[in-house]
Amino acid sequence: MSVLSQIPPDVLSELRAEGALPRATLNRDYNARASVTPERFEAEMSRYRALSEPARTRPAAALDIVYDETSGQTLDVFGAAAPGERLRPVFVFIHGGYWRALSKLDSAFMANPLADKGLATATIDYRLAPEASLDEIVREVRQAVAFLWRRGANYGIDPQRIFIGGSSAGGHLTGAVLAGGWHADANIPENVIKGALAISGLFHLAPIAASFVQDWMRLTARQVSDLSPAEHLPRIGCPLIVAYAAGEPAGFARQSRVYHALWGAAGHPGRLIEVPQRNHFDVVLDLADPDTVLSRTLIELMRG
């Protein structure tokens, strides 16, 4: 029995209907910036950096660790175990920005709250589009995970307790790490990821390639097929939290619901969360507050 035959009919109809939507509708449904005012957008971008800065000034932060010699890309580690302490679980966060903006400098806002709970955080950079192809971006993010599995203990991280998450394009890249088919080439175990949090993610690339995003992503038919996480569900799954904002553009909300349904239909444990009173840009900032539903759920996942 196929996975598609096992997801709820209403969710399946959403998936199939999207392929027939005109470009104008897709442009509207995937235009996150148009879902908030320009002033609100700029304010949220500033908050990413401002809320991330305190983690970078902590004495124990390990910054600019080269995880991939080919590209020279780096990651930062926060809240890891000190020498002699038990290695800590790590949350690897992948930033969004439609694959062409932001960086790890904007991505450590959850690091201090997690450190207070005895949990480490790793934030990663990857080369941005259009200079880098999506194949290369996915390769780099997967390499970051492989690096932490091989070398994480050197930085106070438990390689047996790696968790991953991301927002928007980072949600897509989270799905690309969860996807099956790449672990053998990287010489890491299929179950390297023990849990995941995908926020406002993109898991089917066909509508993206048919929208304005194609202007800078230049996705080929092969990339749409190979790099859509919903088409490459893993054989060995992990607990996956899929979250999206109540004020999300319609396309992001659809994709979150469909991916959650597909994950469950594949026999993997998961939870779907719609976060009220949040938009595409501020929903992920709930991770900066340990008392929000997203933060509590992530902490429970990592301690589970």
N, C-alpha and C positions, 0 to 999 in steps of 0.2 A: 504494500500500500504506500502511495507517495505521501510526502509531507503535506503537499497542497490539499490532498483529499481529507486531511485531518484537522485543518484549521476551520474556525467558525465561518459559516456561509457569509455573514455580513462583512467580516474582515476580508475574506477571499474576494468578495465583490468589489471592495475598495481597491484591492491590489490590481484586479483586472481592469477596472474602469480607468485607473490612472493612465494606463497605456494609450487610451484613446483621447485623453484630454488635449485640447489645442494648446499651442505654444503660449498664447496670451494667458491662459489659465495657469499653466505651469509657472510662468514668470511671476504671476501674482502669488501662487501658493508656496514658492520657494524664495521669495524676496523677504528675508528676515529683517533687513534694515527698514523696509517700508512698514513693518508692523509696529514700530515705535517712532516717536518724533526724533528729528535730528539732535535736539538737545538731550533727549533721554539716551540716545545711542552714545553720544560723546561722553556723557556722565558715566555710563556703565563701563566703557572702555577705560576711563580714568580710574574707576574703582578696581578693575582687575589689577592694574599695576600697583595702586596704593595699598590694597589689601595683601598683595604678594610681598611687598618690600620688607615687612618685619621679619619674615622667615629668613630672608637672605642676609640679615644682619646678625643672626644668632651665631654664637661662636662655633657651634658644632656643625654648621652647614658645610657640605662638601660641594663646591661649585665647579662648573665647566669641566666635567670629567668626559674625556673623549670616549664615546662608546662605539664609534665606527671609523676606522682608519681611512676607509675609502673616501668618505664624504667629509670627514673631520667634524661631524656633528657631535654635540655635547649634551649632557644631562646634569642636573643638580640633585643632590640627596639631602633631605632634611629629617631630623628626628630619629636618626638611626642609632643603634646600640653603640655605647662606648666600648673601648677595648675591655675584654673580660666579662662583659654583660651578655646575656642571651640575645641572639640575633632577633631582629624585629621583623614582623610582617611589613610589606611595603605596598603602598598605593601608587601605581604609575599613572600619572595624569598626562593626557594628550590634549593640547590646546586645539581650539577650533579656528575660525577665520576663513572659512570656505577654501581651505588648503593654500591660501595666498597671503595671510596676514597673521599677526600676533606672534608670540614667542614664549619660551619658558619664563621670561621675565614677568609675564602677565598671568602666570599659572600656578603660583604657590600659595594661593589664599587659603587652602585647606591644610597647609603644612603645620602651622602652629596648633590648631585644634586637634589634629591627629596626633601630634607629638605629645600633647598633654594627656592623651589616652594610651601612650606607649606604642604608637604606630608611626612608621616611617612614611615619607613621601618622596617620590622621584618625579621630577618634571623634565620633559625632553624637548629639545629643538629638533626640527627637521627642515630640510630645504623646502622652499616655498614655490608654488606654481606662479607663473608659467615657466620659470627657469628650470624647475624640476618637474618631471612627469609624475603622474599618480603612481606608476609602477615604482619609481624611485622613492617616492614618499613612503609608500607602504613598506618597501624593503628596509628603509632606514628605521621606521618605527619597530618593525619586527626585530631588527638587529639590536635595538635598545633593550628589548625584552630578553633576547638571547644573551646579551652582555650581562644583564643583571642576574640571570640564572647562573652564568659561569663565574662572574667576578663579584657579585653582590656581597658575598660574605666579607670581602675585603673592606667594604664600606658599612658594615654593621647590619646588613640586610639578609634575611633568611630566604635563600633561593627556593625553598619549598613552600613559601607563603607569599607568592607574588599575586597581587590583585591589580586590575587595570580599569581605567575609565577615561572618558573624554566627553566633550560637548560639541555638538554640531558636526563639523568636519572631523573633530576629534572623536565623536561618537562613531562615525564611519570607520576611522582608523582603529578604534577599539574592536569593532566587528571584524576588521581585517586581521587583527591579532587572534581573535577567537576562531576565525575560519580554519577549516581543515586544509591539509595539503602542503604545508610549508615547513613543518617541524623537522622532518627527516633531513631536508637539505641544510637546515640550521644546526642539526645535531643536538636538538633539545627534545625533551619528552612532550608528547601530545597534551599532557595534563599540566603543563607548566603554569597555566593561569588557574588560580583557585577560586576566583570570583570576579565579577565585572559590574561596572556601572556605566551604562550608555545613556547620555542625556541629550535630547533633541537631535538624535543622530540621523544619518542618511545611510540606508542599507540596500536600496535599489538605485542603481546609477542611471538606468534608462531615462527616467524623467529628467534627471539632472542634465544629461547629454542633449535633451530636447529643449532645454531652457536657456536663459541668458547666461548661466554659469559656463556653458560650453565656450563662450567667448574667450575665456582664459584657461579652461581645463583641457579643451581640445581632445576629448575622450574618443578613442576608437571603439568600434564594435567589440573588438577583442577585450579591451579594457573594461567596458561596461559589463561584459560577461564574467571575466576573470576576477574583477575587483569589487563585485557586489557581494557583501557578506551574506545577504539573504539567500544567495545561490550556492553558498559553500559552507553550509552548517557543519560543525565538527562532528566527528564520530564520538569523541569523548567531550561532553559538555561540562559546564560548571554553573553554579548559581549566577544568574544574570538579572540585574535590576535594570529595567528600561524605564526612563523617566522623561517627561516632557511638560512644558508649561501650559497652563490653561489658556494663556494668550499667545500660544504658538501659531505661526503661519500654518495653514491647513496641510501642506505637503509634509512638513516635519511631524505633525501629529499623526497623519496617516501612516507614515513609514514606521513610527515607533509602535503603533498598534499592530501592524502587520508583522514586524520583526519579532515582537514578543510572542505573537501567536505561532509563528513558524518555529521559534525556539522551543516552545512547549510541545508542539506537534512532533518535534524531533525527539521528544522524551527527556528534555533537559529542564531542570528546575529554574523558575523565573518568577518575577513580580513586575507588574506594570503600575507606575505611579503617575497620575496627573497632578501637578503641583499648582494649587490655586493661587490666584493673585500674583502670578509671575509671567514674564515674557521670555522670549527666546534668549535674551542676553543676561537677564538677572537671575534666571532660575539656577544656573550653576553656582552663583555666588552664595546660595544657601549652604554650600559646603564650608563657607567661612564661619558659619554659626553652628556650634555643636548641638544646639537645641532644635534645629529644624528637622523635618522628617527625612530629608535626604542625608543629612549628616548622621543622624541616629541609625538609619538603615545601613549606611556604609560602615559605620563602626561595628554594628552587629555582624555584618557580613565578614569583616576582617577578623573578628574575634570568634567567629563561629566554628 
